[in-house]
Amino acid sequence: AQSVTQLDSQVPVFEEAPVELRCNYSSSVSVYLFWYVQYPNQGLQLLLKYLSGSTLVKGINGFEAEFNKSQTSFHLRKPSVHISDTAEYFCAVRPSGNTPLVFGKGTRLSVIA
Amino acid sequence: GAGVSQSPSNKVTEKGKDVELRCDPISGHTALYWYRQSLGQGLEFLIYFQGNSAPDKSGLPSDRFSAERTGGSVSTLTIQRTQQEDSAVYLCASSSLRGRDSEQFFGPGTRLTVL
């Protein structure tokens, strides 16, 4: 069975600083990888996804993630964060097209002015 | 509508009562998922409907939980004899049947509070 570990439950960072949110997964099969963002009192929104091809994936709002198969990681990065990036970020995996997602427990990013 | 909608947005109930939560998926989406988001547990899969196939109920935490999907569209999640540990945000998602690129679109959720 797949599992997802988000190593940091909370990450405070100053505005305009870079940030990395870590995600590791375990799976015996190839998986598709996702990052979702949840702004306060809102639903989940897809940030980016890795299905195949280039291991560096670019998403919305200036975020990117790199798939590393040997380290089973899919860390999310942004070179310069804004106050508006304050939200909860979830890493997720799924083994094939229409199957349920397996989520990590989330990382709360707090951007400090 | 343009997105997945859920109702009610908030539900407060007393322990032991039954509740029904509704999900309207995006029109034309054949796959529908229910997840639960609770403190300390993160997001957990509950049940999954795909087309006319039998639903995958493997994530339901107990037999007090059930769900149905009528006419391949609207879905209702029912929790019988609610307990305080059922308090959570219940999220619904839908996707089209298009293989690996089938993104799941999430609704805003129903926040359930069991007193």
Contacts between the chains, C-beta under 8 A, distances in Angstrom:
chain1	res1	chain2	res2	distance
A	32	B	100	6.2
A	36	B	106	7.8
A	42	B	108	6.6
A	43	B	4	7.9
A	43	B	91	6.9
A	43	B	106	4.5
A	43	B	107	5.8
A	43	B	108	4.4
A	43	B	109	5.9
A	44	B	91	6.9
A	44	B	93	7.8
A	44	B	106	4.1
A	45	B	106	7.6
A	46	B	103	5.9
A	46	B	104	7.9
A	49	B	103	7.4
A	51	B	100	5.5
A	51	B	101	6.5
A	52	B	100	8.0
A	90	B	42	7.6
A	90	B	43	6.4
A	92	B	43	7.8
A	96	B	100	6.7
A	97	B	97	7.8
A	97	B	98	7.3
A	97	B	99	4.3
A	97	B	100	4.7
A	97	B	101	7.6
A	97	B	102	5.1
A	98	B	31	4.6
A	98	B	50	5.6
A	98	B	95	6.1
A	98	B	97	6.0
A	98	B	99	7.9
A	98	B	102	5.3
A	99	B	48	7.4
A	100	B	33	5.7
A	100	B	35	7.8
A	100	B	45	4.1
A	100	B	48	5.1
A	100	B	56	7.2
A	100	B	59	7.1
A	101	B	33	7.7
A	101	B	35	7.7
A	101	B	43	7.8
A	101	B	45	7.0
A	101	B	104	6.4
A	102	B	45	7.2
A	103	B	35	7.8
A	103	B	42	5.6
A	103	B	43	3.9
A	103	B	44	7.7
A	104	B	42	6.6
A	105	B	41	7.7
A	105	B	42	3.7
A	106	B	42	5.7
A	106	B	43	7.5
